[in-house]
Amino acid sequence: MKGQEFVDEIQGRYPHLLEQLLSTSDTTGEENADPPIIHFGPGESSSEDAVMMNTPVVKSALEMGFNRDLVKQTVQSKILTTGENYKTVNDIVSALLNAEDEKREEEKEKQAEEMASDDLSLIRKNRMALFQQLTCVLPILDNLLKANVINKQEHDIIKQKTQIPLQARELIDTILVKGNAAA
């Protein structure tokens, strides 16, 4: 679900959301007369963590469907860096969206590292077979040079080998030394 459909659903579920976004957590004396009713999440007790998770601003973010652990982590980070909890729903939502983006980026980077590491281990495992089967070294060599994975000197050293199996061996060894960038 994206775009206007998402907006319509959120507005339908939370008809007073705009008012919450525009308001701050500043309260009047009248509102402070009764202590708030606090609902703890699984594994939470009446600790400072639970109290910080039960402000109107944080509750609004949770009602919007943000992951409770991510909200807690984001709120803790804010309190540690500024000494204060979020004052507006808009601020916490922005921080949560940024945190989700960062989390996705980290996951992508981790997957890319794992895939690159898998490529290198595959080359290592099949090194001997690659030496024997690789018959066209020069195009690969030229592409690695163009991509700045190898330098001109490395390119020329491999190219000067007279036999293709020797070029292949030198190329594979160079790729293994260069690591993920070359694989």
C-alpha positions as CSV (number, residue, x, y, z in Angstrom):
1,M,0.0,0.0,0.0
2,K,1.5,3.3,-1.0
3,G,0.7,7.0,-1.6
4,Q,-2.8,8.3,-1.2
5,E,-4.2,4.9,-0.2
6,F,-1.9,4.8,2.8
7,V,-2.7,8.4,3.8
8,D,-6.4,7.7,3.6
9,E,-6.1,4.6,5.7
10,I,-4.0,6.4,8.4
11,Q,-6.4,9.4,8.4
12,G,-9.3,6.9,8.8
13,R,-7.7,5.0,11.6
14,Y,-6.4,8.2,13.4
15,P,-8.9,11.0,12.8
16,H,-7.1,13.3,15.3
17,L,-3.6,12.7,14.0
18,L,-3.2,16.1,12.4
19,E,-4.1,17.8,15.7
20,Q,-1.5,15.6,17.5
21,L,1.1,16.4,15.0
22,L,0.6,20.1,15.4
23,S,0.5,20.0,19.2
24,T,3.4,19.6,21.6
25,S,3.6,17.6,24.8
26,D,3.2,20.8,26.8
27,T,0.5,20.2,29.4
28,T,-1.6,22.4,31.6
29,G,-1.9,21.9,35.4
30,E,-5.4,20.5,34.9
31,E,-4.0,17.6,32.7
32,N,-1.4,16.7,35.4
33,A,-4.1,16.3,38.1
34,D,-4.5,12.6,37.5
35,P,-1.5,10.3,36.9
36,P,-1.6,8.7,33.5
37,I,-2.8,5.1,33.0
38,I,0.3,3.3,31.9
39,H,0.2,0.2,29.7
40,F,3.4,-1.8,29.7
41,G,4.7,-3.7,26.7
42,P,5.8,-7.3,27.0
43,G,8.9,-7.5,29.2
44,E,8.5,-4.0,30.5
45,S,8.0,-3.0,34.1
46,S,7.3,0.3,35.9
47,S,10.8,1.4,35.2
48,E,12.0,4.6,33.5
49,D,11.9,2.8,30.2
50,A,8.2,2.1,30.6
51,V,7.5,5.6,31.7
52,M,9.3,7.1,28.7
53,M,7.3,4.8,26.4
54,N,4.0,6.0,27.7
55,T,4.1,9.7,26.8
56,P,1.3,10.9,24.5
57,V,3.8,11.5,21.7
58,V,5.4,8.0,22.0
59,K,2.0,6.4,22.3
60,S,0.9,8.1,19.0
61,A,3.9,6.7,17.2
62,L,3.1,3.2,18.5
63,E,-0.5,3.6,17.4
64,M,0.7,4.4,13.9
65,G,2.2,1.0,13.8
66,F,5.9,1.6,14.3
67,N,7.9,-1.3,15.8
68,R,7.9,-1.0,19.6
69,D,11.6,-2.0,19.9
70,L,12.6,0.6,17.2
71,V,10.5,3.3,19.0
72,K,12.1,2.4,22.3
73,Q,15.6,2.5,20.8
74,T,14.9,5.8,19.1
75,V,13.5,7.4,22.3
76,Q,16.4,6.1,24.4
77,S,18.9,7.6,21.9
78,K,17.1,10.9,21.9
79,I,17.1,11.1,25.7
80,L,20.8,10.1,25.9
81,T,21.8,12.7,23.4
82,T,19.6,15.6,24.4
83,G,18.3,14.7,27.9
84,E,14.7,15.0,26.7
85,N,12.0,12.9,25.1
86,Y,10.3,13.9,21.9
87,K,8.0,16.8,22.2
88,T,6.0,16.4,19.0
89,V,4.6,13.5,17.1
90,N,6.1,15.0,13.9
91,D,9.6,14.9,15.4
92,I,9.4,11.2,16.6
93,V,7.9,10.1,13.3
94,S,10.7,11.8,11.4
95,A,13.3,10.1,13.6
96,L,11.6,6.7,13.3
97,L,11.5,7.0,9.5
98,N,15.2,7.9,9.4
99,A,15.9,5.0,11.8
100,E,14.0,2.6,9.5
101,D,15.9,3.9,6.5
102,E,19.2,3.4,8.3
103,K,18.2,-0.1,9.3
104,R,17.3,-1.0,5.7
105,E,20.6,0.4,4.5
106,E,22.5,-1.6,7.1
107,E,20.7,-4.8,6.0
108,K,21.5,-4.1,2.3
109,E,25.1,-3.5,3.1
110,K,25.3,-6.7,5.2
111,Q,23.7,-8.7,2.4
112,A,26.1,-7.2,-0.2
113,E,29.1,-8.1,2.0
114,E,27.8,-11.6,2.4
115,M,27.3,-12.0,-1.3
116,A,30.7,-10.6,-2.1
117,S,32.3,-12.9,0.5
118,D,30.4,-15.8,-1.1
119,D,31.8,-14.8,-4.5
120,L,35.4,-14.9,-3.1
121,S,35.0,-18.2,-1.4
122,L,33.5,-19.7,-4.6
123,I,36.6,-18.4,-6.5
124,R,38.9,-19.9,-3.8
125,K,37.2,-23.3,-3.8
126,N,37.3,-23.5,-7.6
127,R,40.7,-21.9,-8.1
128,M,42.3,-24.9,-9.9
129,A,39.3,-25.5,-12.2
130,L,39.3,-21.8,-13.1
131,F,43.0,-21.9,-14.0
132,Q,42.3,-24.7,-16.4
133,Q,39.0,-23.5,-17.9
134,L,39.6,-19.8,-18.2
135,T,40.5,-19.3,-21.9
136,C,39.8,-15.7,-22.5
137,V,41.7,-13.6,-19.9
138,L,42.3,-10.3,-21.8
139,P,38.7,-9.0,-21.8
140,I,38.4,-9.7,-18.1
141,L,41.7,-8.0,-17.5
142,D,40.7,-4.9,-19.6
143,N,37.4,-4.6,-17.7
144,L,39.2,-4.8,-14.3
145,L,41.5,-2.0,-15.5
146,K,38.6,0.2,-16.7
147,A,36.9,-0.3,-13.4
148,N,40.1,0.7,-11.6
149,V,40.1,-2.6,-9.7
150,I,43.7,-3.2,-11.0
151,N,46.2,-0.6,-12.1
152,K,48.1,-0.4,-15.4
153,Q,51.2,-2.1,-13.9
154,E,49.2,-5.2,-12.7
155,H,47.4,-5.3,-16.1
156,D,50.7,-5.3,-18.0
157,I,52.3,-7.9,-15.8
158,I,49.4,-10.4,-16.4
159,K,49.2,-9.5,-20.1
160,Q,53.0,-10.2,-20.6
161,K,52.5,-13.8,-19.6
162,T,52.9,-15.9,-22.8
163,Q,50.6,-18.8,-21.9
164,I,46.8,-18.3,-21.2
165,P,46.9,-20.7,-18.2
166,L,49.6,-18.6,-16.7
167,Q,47.6,-15.4,-17.4
168,A,44.5,-17.1,-15.8
169,R,46.5,-18.1,-12.7
170,E,47.9,-14.6,-12.2
171,L,44.5,-13.1,-12.8
172,I,42.7,-15.3,-10.3
173,D,45.5,-14.7,-7.7
174,T,45.2,-11.0,-8.3
175,I,41.4,-11.1,-7.8
176,L,41.8,-13.1,-4.6
177,V,44.3,-10.5,-3.3
178,K,42.1,-7.6,-4.3
179,G,39.1,-9.1,-2.5
180,N,35.4,-8.1,-2.8
181,A,36.0,-5.2,-5.3
182,A,37.5,-7.6,-7.9
183,A,35.1,-10.5,-7.4
